[in-house]
Amino acid sequence: MSFDNFIYLFTGQHDYFVWFWNSMILTIVQVVLTLFVSAFVAYGFAAYDFKGKNFLFICVLLIMMVPFEILLVPLYSLINDLGMVNSYSAIILPGIANAATIFFFRQYLRSIPKEIIQSGRVDGANEYAIYFRLIMPIMKPSFAAMAILNGMNSWNNLLWPFMVLGDQSKYTLPIGLKTLLTPYGNNYDLLIVGSFFSIIPIFILFIAFQKYFIDGMTAGAVKG
């Protein structure tokens, strides 16, 4: 038992704090944008009736069934054609409308009485005011649940960022920790210590939103 590895991780020739900060910024931006866009899409499915609605929702369900590994090559080709390789936008944009998040929000919104929307229209509120003032406050538990799940996925994401990021100064924490394992030697001591500190933000996030997370995941589970 020794604390030397803890000291060496922060004082040695490693960019741990750079990796940590990059992951933090990327996770926050990705989660906020994903929740915002996915909630808008889900609200459209739940609150409005339009031509092709069921077909489009089936497409969302089909996307959930496609493993991301199948999309790696065509997605990388598209990102390369757009000139977005080696940028954080290449990581954020492909997942900004997350199918699983849209599905969860849509199911949650279906449990909200449509009379709330109708009462807002009767009072003269436009559609944006109804969404931001009436619907979003009710969706707090679902936002908390999806913030934790999307935050975990973004924070631990390795494969896609590893493919599109080439600049070491932009490495995220999972990529940075992976560099500790090389064909010339495996620094498992630092890897374990770095992994230990990497779970702290997710742990804090869950503790902060635990109440809302449980409410959001169990919403609609009890009838009557």
Accessible surface in RSA format (square Angstrom, percent):
REM  Atomic radii and reference values for relative SASA: ProtOr
REM  Chains: A
REM  Algorithm: Lee & Richards
REM  Probe-radius: 1.40
REM  Slices: 20
REM RES _ NUM      All-atoms   Total-Side   Main-Chain    Non-polar    All polar
REM                ABS   REL    ABS   REL    ABS   REL    ABS   REL    ABS   REL
RES MET A   1   239.74 124.2 159.77 105.7  79.97 190.4 129.84 110.4 109.90 145.6
RES SER A   2    65.48  55.3  39.66  52.9  25.82  59.5  41.81  89.0  23.67  33.2
RES PHE A   3   150.97  75.5 147.23  91.2   3.75   9.7 147.23  89.3   3.75  10.7
RES ASP A   4    98.60  69.1  95.71  95.3   2.89   6.8  30.14  70.9  68.46  68.3
RES ASN A   5    45.99  31.7  45.85  44.3   0.14   0.3   0.56   1.4  45.42  43.9
RES PHE A   6    59.61  29.8  59.35  36.8   0.26   0.7  59.61  36.1   0.00   0.0
RES ILE A   7   104.98  59.7 100.60  74.9   4.38  10.6 104.98  75.6   0.00   0.0
RES TYR A   8   110.56  51.6 108.83  61.9   1.73   4.5  73.88  55.5  36.68  45.2
RES LEU A   9     1.58   0.9   0.47   0.3   1.12   2.8   0.47   0.3   1.12   3.0
RES PHE A  10    71.50  35.8  48.68  30.2  22.82  59.4  49.80  30.2  21.70  62.1
RES THR A  11   104.13  74.1  68.62  69.6  35.51  84.6  65.71  88.3  38.42  58.1
RES GLY A  12    19.48  24.0   0.00   N/A  19.48  24.0   7.80  21.4  11.69  26.2
RES GLN A  13   181.59 101.5 149.17 109.0  32.42  77.2  62.40 132.8 119.19  90.4
RES HIS A  14    49.40  27.0  26.16  18.2  23.24  59.5  22.81  23.5  26.59  30.9
RES ASP A  15    74.09  51.9  70.10  69.8   3.99   9.4   5.74  13.5  68.34  68.2
RES TYR A  16     4.96   2.3   4.31   2.5   0.64   1.7   4.31   3.2   0.64   0.8
RES PHE A  17   127.42  63.7 122.98  76.2   4.44  11.6 123.34  74.8   4.08  11.7
RES VAL A  18    66.15  43.5  62.13  56.2   4.02   9.7  65.92  57.3   0.23   0.6
RES TRP A  19    17.45   7.0  17.45   8.4   0.00   0.0  15.14   8.1   2.31   3.7
RES PHE A  20    48.25  24.1  48.25  29.9   0.00   0.0  48.25  29.3   0.00   0.0
RES TRP A  21   158.44  63.6 158.40  76.7   0.04   0.1 135.62  72.3  22.82  37.0
RES ASN A  22    16.67  11.5  15.75  15.2   0.92   2.2   0.92   2.2  15.75  15.2
RES SER A  23     2.96   2.5   1.76   2.3   1.21   2.8   2.69   5.7   0.27   0.4
RES MET A  24    51.39  26.6  51.39  34.0   0.00   0.0  31.84  27.1  19.56  25.9
RES ILE A  25    66.75  38.0  66.61  49.6   0.14   0.3  66.75  48.1   0.00   0.0
RES LEU A  26     6.22   3.5   4.94   3.5   1.28   3.2   6.22   4.4   0.00   0.0
RES THR A  27    15.02  10.7  15.02  15.2   0.00   0.0  13.96  18.8   1.06   1.6
RES ILE A  28    92.27  52.5  88.45  65.9   3.82   9.2  92.27  66.4   0.00   0.0
RES VAL A  29    57.73  38.0  54.51  49.3   3.22   7.8  57.73  50.2   0.00   0.0
RES GLN A  30    25.00  14.0  25.00  18.3   0.00   0.0   4.93  10.5  20.07  15.2
RES VAL A  31    16.66  11.0  16.31  14.8   0.34   0.8  16.66  14.5   0.00   0.0
RES VAL A  32    88.38  58.2  84.95  76.9   3.44   8.3  87.08  75.7   1.30   3.5
RES LEU A  33    65.18  36.3  65.18  46.6   0.00   0.0  65.18  45.8   0.00   0.0
RES THR A  34     3.71   2.6   3.71   3.8   0.00   0.0   1.50   2.0   2.21   3.3
RES LEU A  35    19.63  10.9  19.63  14.0   0.00   0.0  19.63  13.8   0.00   0.0
RES PHE A  36    89.85  45.0  85.23  52.8   4.62  12.0  89.39  54.2   0.46   1.3
RES VAL A  37    42.87  28.2  42.13  38.1   0.74   1.8  42.87  37.2   0.00   0.0
RES SER A  38     0.00   0.0   0.00   0.0   0.00   0.0   0.00   0.0   0.00   0.0
RES ALA A  39     0.06   0.1   0.06   0.1   0.00   0.0   0.06   0.1   0.00   0.0
RES PHE A  40    63.49  31.8  55.89  34.6   7.60  19.8  56.26  34.1   7.23  20.7
RES VAL A  41    54.96  36.2  45.69  41.4   9.27  22.3  53.14  46.2   1.82   4.9
RES ALA A  42     0.00   0.0   0.00   0.0   0.00   0.0   0.00   0.0   0.00   0.0
RES TYR A  43    10.83   5.1  10.83   6.2   0.00   0.0  10.83   8.1   0.00   0.0
RES GLY A  44    19.35  23.9   0.00   N/A  19.35  23.9  19.35  53.1   0.00   0.0
RES PHE A  45    13.85   6.9  12.58   7.8   1.27   3.3  12.58   7.6   1.27   3.6
RES ALA A  46    11.31  10.4   3.06   4.7   8.25  18.8   5.15   7.2   6.16  16.3
RES ALA A  47    15.86  14.6   1.19   1.8  14.66  33.4   3.19   4.5  12.67  33.6
RES TYR A  48    70.66  33.0  67.58  38.5   3.08   8.0  65.99  49.6   4.67   5.8
RES ASP A  49   120.86  84.7  88.61  88.2  32.24  76.2  36.49  85.9  84.37  84.1
RES PHE A  50    87.60  43.8  65.92  40.8  21.68  56.4  77.22  46.8  10.38  29.7
RES LYS A  51   208.18 101.6 174.47 107.1  33.71  80.3 127.15 114.4  81.03  86.3
RES GLY A  52    35.19  43.4   0.00   N/A  35.19  43.4  26.57  72.9   8.61  19.3
RES LYS A  53    34.39  16.8  32.88  20.2   1.51   3.6  17.26  15.5  17.13  18.2
RES ASN A  54   111.98  77.2 108.36 104.7   3.62   8.7  27.98  67.3  84.00  81.2
RES PHE A  55   135.76  67.9 132.09  81.8   3.67   9.6 133.78  81.1   1.98   5.7
RES LEU A  56    83.48  46.5  82.15  58.8   1.33   3.3  82.15  57.7   1.33   3.6
RES PHE A  57    20.73  10.4  20.73  12.8   0.00   0.0  20.73  12.6   0.00   0.0
RES ILE A  58    90.37  51.4  90.37  67.3   0.00   0.0  90.37  65.1   0.00   0.0
RES CYS A  59    39.73  30.1  38.61  43.1   1.12   2.6  18.36  46.5  21.37  23.0
RES VAL A  60    15.87  10.4  15.87  14.4   0.00   0.0  15.87  13.8   0.00   0.0
RES LEU A  61    51.11  28.5  50.40  36.1   0.71   1.8  50.61  35.5   0.50   1.3
RES LEU A  62    95.94  53.4  94.99  68.0   0.95   2.4  94.99  66.7   0.95   2.6
RES ILE A  63   101.55  57.8  95.75  71.3   5.81  14.0  96.52  69.5   5.04  13.7
RES MET A  64    84.96  44.0  48.61  32.2  36.35  86.6  55.81  47.4  29.15  38.6
RES MET A  65   141.04  73.0 110.50  73.1  30.54  72.7  95.94  81.6  45.11  59.8
RES VAL A  66    61.01  40.1  48.04  43.5  12.97  31.2  49.95  43.4  11.05  30.0
RES PRO A  67    72.00  52.5  59.48  54.2  12.52  45.5  71.50  59.0   0.50   3.1
RES PHE A  68    80.86  40.5  74.12  45.9   6.74  17.6  75.31  45.7   5.56  15.9
RES GLU A  69   109.88  63.1  96.48  73.0  13.40  31.9  49.57  95.9  60.32  49.2
RES ILE A  70   114.22  65.0  96.69  72.0  17.53  42.3 103.94  74.8  10.29  27.9
RES LEU A  71    72.56  40.4  72.56  51.9   0.00   0.0  72.56  51.0   0.00   0.0
RES LEU A  72    20.56  11.5  20.56  14.7   0.00   0.0  20.56  14.4   0.00   0.0
RES VAL A  73   116.78  76.8 114.06 103.3   2.72   6.6 115.73 100.6   1.05   2.9
RES PRO A  74    77.19  56.3  66.37  60.5  10.83  39.4  71.82  59.3   5.37  33.4
RES LEU A  75    30.40  16.9  26.78  19.2   3.62   9.1  29.87  21.0   0.52   1.4
RES TYR A  76    71.97  33.6  71.97  40.9   0.00   0.0  42.18  31.7  29.80  36.7
RES SER A  77    56.43  47.7  51.63  68.9   4.80  11.1  26.54  56.5  29.90  41.9
RES LEU A  78    95.10  53.0  92.78  66.4   2.31   5.8  94.60  66.4   0.50   1.3
RES ILE A  79     5.37   3.1   5.37   4.0   0.00   0.0   5.37   3.9   0.00   0.0
RES ASN A  80    84.51  58.3  73.58  71.1  10.93  26.3   0.99   2.4  83.52  80.7
RES ASP A  81   113.59  79.6  76.46  76.1  37.14  87.8  28.97  68.2  84.62  84.4
RES LEU A  82   108.94  60.7  80.86  57.8  28.08  70.6  85.71  60.2  23.23  62.5
RES GLY A  83    65.67  81.0   0.00   N/A  65.67  81.0  33.98  93.2  31.69  71.0
RES MET A  84    30.73  15.9  28.37  18.8   2.36   5.6  20.22  17.2  10.51  13.9
RES VAL A  85    50.18  33.0  33.95  30.7  16.23  39.1  33.95  29.5  16.23  44.0
RES ASN A  86    49.88  34.4  46.62  45.1   3.26   7.8  14.47  34.8  35.41  34.2
RES SER A  87    29.49  24.9  28.80  38.4   0.68   1.6  29.19  62.2   0.30   0.4
RES TYR A  88    57.96  27.1  53.88  30.7   4.08  10.6  52.77  39.7   5.19   6.4
RES SER A  89    45.05  38.1  39.32  52.5   5.73  13.2  33.45  71.2  11.61  16.3
RES ALA A  90     0.00   0.0   0.00   0.0   0.00   0.0   0.00   0.0   0.00   0.0
RES ILE A  91     5.08   2.9   1.71   1.3   3.36   8.1   1.71   1.2   3.36   9.1
RES ILE A  92    17.95  10.2  17.95  13.4   0.00   0.0  17.95  12.9   0.00   0.0
RES LEU A  93    89.32  49.7  81.10  58.0   8.22  20.7  81.10  57.0   8.21  22.1
RES PRO A  94    51.83  37.8   9.51   8.7  42.32 153.8  21.70  17.9  30.13 187.3
RES GLY A  95    25.29  31.2   0.00   N/A  25.29  31.2  21.63  59.4   3.66   8.2
RES ILE A  96    39.20  22.3  39.13  29.2   0.06   0.2  39.20  28.2   0.00   0.0
RES ALA A  97    51.92  47.7  32.22  49.7  19.70  44.8  32.22  45.4  19.70  52.2
RES ASN A  98    49.22  33.9  46.01  44.5   3.21   7.7   3.21   7.7  46.01  44.5
RES ALA A  99    13.77  12.7   7.82  12.1   5.95  13.5   8.90  12.5   4.87  12.9
RES ALA A 100    53.22  48.9  48.50  74.8   4.72  10.7  48.59  68.4   4.62  12.3
RES THR A 101     2.21   1.6   2.20   2.2   0.01   0.0   0.00   0.0   2.21   3.3
RES ILE A 102     8.31   4.7   8.31   6.2   0.00   0.0   8.31   6.0   0.00   0.0
RES PHE A 103    68.20  34.1  68.20  42.2   0.00   0.0  68.20  41.3   0.00   0.0
RES PHE A 104    40.08  20.1  38.06  23.6   2.02   5.3  39.49  23.9   0.59   1.7
RES PHE A 105     0.00   0.0   0.00   0.0   0.00   0.0   0.00   0.0   0.00   0.0
RES ARG A 106    35.33  14.8  35.33  18.0   0.00   0.0   0.00   0.0  35.33  21.4
RES GLN A 107    73.75  41.2  62.88  46.0  10.87  25.9  23.37  49.8  50.37  38.2
RES TYR A 108    26.94  12.6  20.50  11.7   6.44  16.8  12.08   9.1  14.87  18.3
RES LEU A 109    10.85   6.0   4.23   3.0   6.62  16.6   4.23   3.0   6.62  17.8
RES ARG A 110   148.49  62.3 115.95  59.1  32.53  77.5  25.69  35.1 122.80  74.4
RES SER A 111    62.62  52.9  28.33  37.8  34.29  79.0  31.41  66.9  31.20  43.7
RES ILE A 112    17.22   9.8   9.40   7.0   7.82  18.9  10.48   7.5   6.75  18.3
RES PRO A 113    76.57  55.8  65.25  59.5  11.32  41.2  76.28  63.0   0.30   1.9
RES LYS A 114    94.56  46.1  91.07  55.9   3.49   8.3  65.51  59.0  29.05  30.9
RES GLU A 115   114.69  65.8 111.95  84.7   2.74   6.5  58.73 113.6  55.96  45.7
RES ILE A 116    50.11  28.5  47.25  35.2   2.86   6.9  50.02  36.0   0.08   0.2
RES ILE A 117    12.85   7.3  12.85   9.6   0.00   0.0  12.85   9.3   0.00   0.0
RES GLN A 118    95.98  53.7  94.93  69.4   1.05   2.5  27.17  57.8  68.81  52.2
RES SER A 119    55.64  47.0  49.43  66.0   6.21  14.3  42.93  91.4  12.71  17.8
RES GLY A 120     3.29   4.1   0.00   N/A   3.29   4.1   3.29   9.0   0.00   0.0
RES ARG A 121   100.30  42.1  82.94  42.3  17.35  41.3  41.21  56.3  59.09  35.8
RES VAL A 122   128.38  84.5  97.18  88.0  31.20  75.2 104.96  91.2  23.42  63.5
RES ASP A 123   123.44  86.5  85.52  85.1  37.92  89.7  30.56  71.9  92.87  92.6
RES GLY A 124    65.77  81.1   0.00   N/A  65.77  81.1  33.90  93.0  31.88  71.4
RES ALA A 125    37.00  34.0  20.30  31.3  16.70  38.0  29.00  40.8   7.99  21.2
RES ASN A 126    96.08  66.3  84.84  82.0  11.25  27.1  40.18  96.7  55.90  54.0
RES GLU A 127    67.94  39.0  65.12  49.3   2.82   6.7  48.70  94.2  19.23  15.7
RES TYR A 128   150.65  70.3 149.56  85.1   1.09   2.8 102.49  77.0  48.16  59.4
RES ALA A 129    21.43  19.7  14.61  22.6   6.81  15.5  20.32  28.6   1.11   2.9
RES ILE A 130     0.23   0.1   0.00   0.0   0.23   0.6   0.23   0.2   0.00   0.0
RES TYR A 131     2.03   0.9   2.03   1.2   0.00   0.0   0.82   0.6   1.22   1.5
RES PHE A 132    85.16  42.6  72.19  44.7  12.97  33.8  72.19  43.8  12.97  37.1
RES ARG A 133   187.50  78.7 168.64  86.0  18.86  44.9  50.93  69.6 136.57  82.8
RES LEU A 134    61.77  34.4  57.71  41.3   4.06  10.2  59.14  41.5   2.63   7.1
RES ILE A 135     1.59   0.9   1.59   1.2   0.00   0.0   1.59   1.1   0.00   0.0
RES MET A 136    54.34  28.1  51.77  34.3   2.57   6.1  50.10  42.6   4.24   5.6
RES PRO A 137    64.36  46.9  51.89  47.3  12.46  45.3  54.44  44.9   9.92  61.6
RES ILE A 138    64.33  36.6  53.92  40.2  10.42  25.1  60.75  43.7   3.59   9.7
RES MET A 139     0.00   0.0   0.00   0.0   0.00   0.0   0.00   0.0   0.00   0.0
RES LYS A 140   120.46  58.8 116.63  71.6   3.83   9.1  61.59  55.4  58.87  62.7
RES PRO A 141    24.91  18.2  24.91  22.7   0.00   0.0  24.91  20.6   0.00   0.0
RES SER A 142     0.00   0.0   0.00   0.0   0.00   0.0   0.00   0.0   0.00   0.0
RES PHE A 143    32.79  16.4  32.37  20.0   0.43   1.1  32.61  19.8   0.18   0.5
RES ALA A 144     6.15   5.7   2.63   4.1   3.51   8.0   5.72   8.1   0.43   1.1
RES ALA A 145     0.00   0.0   0.00   0.0   0.00   0.0   0.00   0.0   0.00   0.0
RES MET A 146    10.49   5.4  10.49   6.9   0.00   0.0   5.98   5.1   4.50   6.0
RES ALA A 147    14.74  13.5  14.41  22.2   0.33   0.8  14.41  20.3   0.33   0.9
RES ILE A 148     3.27   1.9   3.27   2.4   0.00   0.0   3.27   2.4   0.00   0.0
RES LEU A 149    62.82  35.0  61.68  44.1   1.13   2.8  62.08  43.6   0.73   2.0
RES ASN A 150    16.66  11.5  14.76  14.3   1.91   4.6   3.92   9.4  12.74  12.3
RES GLY A 151     0.61   0.7   0.00   N/A   0.61   0.7   0.61   1.7   0.00   0.0
RES MET A 152    75.26  39.0  74.86  49.5   0.40   0.9  63.07  53.6  12.19  16.1
RES ASN A 153   103.17  71.1  93.59  90.4   9.58  23.1  30.13  72.5  73.04  70.6
RES SER A 154    15.16  12.8   2.75   3.7  12.41  28.6   6.36  13.5   8.80  12.3
RES TRP A 155     7.66   3.1   6.30   3.1   1.36   3.2   5.69   3.0   1.97   3.2
RES ASN A 156    91.34  63.0  74.49  72.0  16.85  40.6  27.25  65.6  64.09  61.9
RES ASN A 157    47.34  32.6  39.66  38.3   7.67  18.5  11.43  27.5  35.90  34.7
RES LEU A 158    67.22  37.4  63.97  45.8   3.26   8.2  63.97  44.9   3.26   8.8
RES LEU A 159    78.06  43.5  75.11  53.7   2.96   7.4  76.27  53.6   1.80   4.8
RES TRP A 160     7.08   2.8   6.93   3.4   0.14   0.3   6.93   3.7   0.14   0.2
RES PRO A 161     2.41   1.8   2.41   2.2   0.00   0.0   2.41   2.0   0.00   0.0
RES PHE A 162    91.60  45.8  81.13  50.2  10.48  27.3  81.29  49.3  10.31  29.5
RES MET A 163    69.03  35.7  46.44  30.7  22.59  53.8  48.53  41.3  20.50  27.2
RES VAL A 164     0.99   0.6   0.00   0.0   0.99   2.4   0.66   0.6   0.33   0.9
RES LEU A 165     8.23   4.6   0.00   0.0   8.23  20.7   0.48   0.3   7.75  20.8
RES GLY A 166    57.82  71.3   0.00   N/A  57.82  71.3  35.62  97.7  22.20  49.7
RES ASP A 167    57.99  40.6  50.07  49.8   7.92  18.7  14.07  33.1  43.91  43.8
RES GLN A 168   124.11  69.4 120.89  88.3   3.22   7.7  28.86  61.4  95.24  72.2
RES SER A 169    70.65  59.7  54.60  72.9  16.05  37.0  49.93 106.3  20.72  29.0
RES LYS A 170    65.66  32.0  65.62  40.3   0.04   0.1  37.40  33.7  28.26  30.1
RES TYR A 171    32.37  15.1  32.37  18.4   0.00   0.0   5.59   4.2  26.78  33.0
RES THR A 172     4.74   3.4   4.74   4.8   0.00   0.0   4.74   6.4   0.00   0.0
RES LEU A 173     1.18   0.7   1.18   0.8   0.00   0.0   1.18   0.8   0.00   0.0
RES PRO A 174    26.12  19.0  17.43  15.9   8.69  31.6  22.66  18.7   3.46  21.5
RES ILE A 175     0.24   0.1   0.17   0.1   0.08   0.2   0.17   0.1   0.08   0.2
RES GLY A 176     0.00   0.0   0.00   N/A   0.00   0.0   0.00   0.0   0.00   0.0
RES LEU A 177    15.28   8.5  15.28  10.9   0.00   0.0  15.28  10.7   0.00   0.0
RES LYS A 178    88.82  43.3  83.03  50.9   5.79  13.8  49.28  44.4  39.54  42.1
RES THR A 179    60.26  42.9  43.05  43.6  17.22  41.0  46.07  61.9  14.20  21.5
RES LEU A 180    15.68   8.7   9.70   6.9   5.97  15.0  12.92   9.1   2.75   7.4
RES LEU A 181    66.25  36.9  51.98  37.2  14.26  35.9  52.63  37.0  13.62  36.7
RES THR A 182    56.84  40.4  46.73  47.4  10.11  24.1  43.82  58.9  13.02  19.7
RES PRO A 183   134.64  98.1  89.36  81.5  45.28 164.6 102.92  85.0  31.72 197.2
RES TYR A 184   211.45  98.7 171.52  97.6  39.93 103.9 130.91  98.4  80.54  99.3
RES GLY A 185    41.19  50.8   0.00   N/A  41.19  50.8  36.60 100.4   4.59  10.3
RES ASN A 186    80.13  55.3  50.70  49.0  29.44  70.9   4.25  10.2  75.88  73.3
RES ASN A 187    57.26  39.5  50.54  48.8   6.72  16.2  18.76  45.1  38.51  37.2
RES TYR A 188   117.40  54.8 115.06  65.5   2.35   6.1  83.32  62.6  34.08  42.0
RES ASP A 189    81.76  57.3  76.99  76.6   4.77  11.3   6.74  15.9  75.02  74.8
RES LEU A 190     1.82   1.0   1.82   1.3   0.00   0.0   1.82   1.3   0.00   0.0
RES LEU A 191    32.91  18.3  32.91  23.5   0.00   0.0  32.91  23.1   0.00   0.0
RES ILE A 192   117.87  67.1 114.63  85.4   3.24   7.8 116.70  84.0   1.17   3.2
RES VAL A 193    10.19   6.7   9.16   8.3   1.04   2.5  10.19   8.9   0.00   0.0
RES GLY A 194     0.00   0.0   0.00   N/A   0.00   0.0   0.00   0.0   0.00   0.0
RES SER A 195    43.72  36.9  42.67  57.0   1.04   2.4  31.19  66.4  12.53  17.6
RES PHE A 196   107.41  53.7 101.07  62.6   6.34  16.5 107.01  64.9   0.40   1.1
RES PHE A 197    47.43  23.7  46.76  29.0   0.67   1.7  46.76  28.4   0.67   1.9
RES SER A 198    16.83  14.2  16.41  21.9   0.41   1.0   4.62   9.8  12.20  17.1
RES ILE A 199   102.35  58.2  99.10  73.8   3.26   7.8 101.68  73.2   0.68   1.8
RES ILE A 200    65.50  37.3  64.75  48.2   0.75   1.8  65.50  47.2   0.00   0.0
RES PRO A 201    22.90  16.7  13.30  12.1   9.60  34.9  18.04  14.9   4.86  30.2
RES ILE A 202    27.64  15.7  27.64  20.6   0.00   0.0  27.64  19.9   0.00   0.0
RES PHE A 203   128.51  64.3 123.75  76.7   4.75  12.4 128.19  77.7   0.32   0.9
RES ILE A 204   102.47  58.3 101.49  75.6   0.98   2.4 102.29  73.7   0.18   0.5
RES LEU A 205    46.06  25.7  42.71  30.6   3.35   8.4  45.81  32.2   0.25   0.7
RES PHE A 206    67.24  33.6  67.24  41.6   0.00   0.0  67.24  40.8   0.00   0.0
RES ILE A 207    94.66  53.9  81.89  61.0  12.78  30.8  81.89  59.0  12.78  34.7
RES ALA A 208    68.46  62.9  33.22  51.3  35.25  80.2  43.81  61.7  24.65  65.3
RES PHE A 209    76.78  38.4  76.73  47.5   0.05   0.1  76.78  46.5   0.00   0.0
RES GLN A 210    74.28  41.5  74.02  54.1   0.26   0.6   8.61  18.3  65.67  49.8
RES LYS A 211   145.76  71.1 136.54  83.8   9.22  21.9 112.28 101.1  33.48  35.7
RES TYR A 212    88.00  41.1  88.00  50.1   0.00   0.0  45.18  34.0  42.81  52.8
RES PHE A 213    36.76  18.4  36.76  22.8   0.00   0.0  36.76  22.3   0.00   0.0
RES ILE A 214    88.56  50.4  86.65  64.5   1.92   4.6  88.56  63.8   0.00   0.0
RES ASP A 215    60.52  42.4  54.26  54.0   6.26  14.8  15.05  35.4  45.47  45.4
RES GLY A 216     2.30   2.8   0.00   N/A   2.30   2.8   0.00   0.0   2.30   5.2
RES MET A 217    89.14  46.2  62.89  41.6  26.24  62.5  62.89  53.5  26.24  34.8
RES THR A 218    74.27  52.8  66.78  67.7   7.49  17.9  54.48  73.2  19.79  29.9
RES ALA A 219    46.84  43.1  14.15  21.8  32.69  74.4  23.86  33.6  22.98  60.9
RES GLY A 220    42.18  52.0   0.00   N/A  42.18  52.0  16.99  46.6  25.19  56.4
RES ALA A 221    78.81  72.5  38.16  58.9  40.66  92.5  49.78  70.1  29.03  76.9
RES VAL A 222   133.50  87.8 110.54 100.1  22.96  55.3 113.42  98.5  20.08  54.5
RES LYS A 223   164.80  80.4 135.77  83.3  29.03  69.1  98.67  88.8  66.13  70.4
RES GLY A 224   127.12 156.8   0.00   N/A 127.12 156.8  76.14 208.9  50.98 114.2
END  Absolute sums over single chains surface
CHAIN  1 A    13365.7      11191.6       2174.1       9246.3       4119.4
END  Absolute sums over all chains
TOTAL         13365.7      11191.6       2174.1       9246.3       4119.4
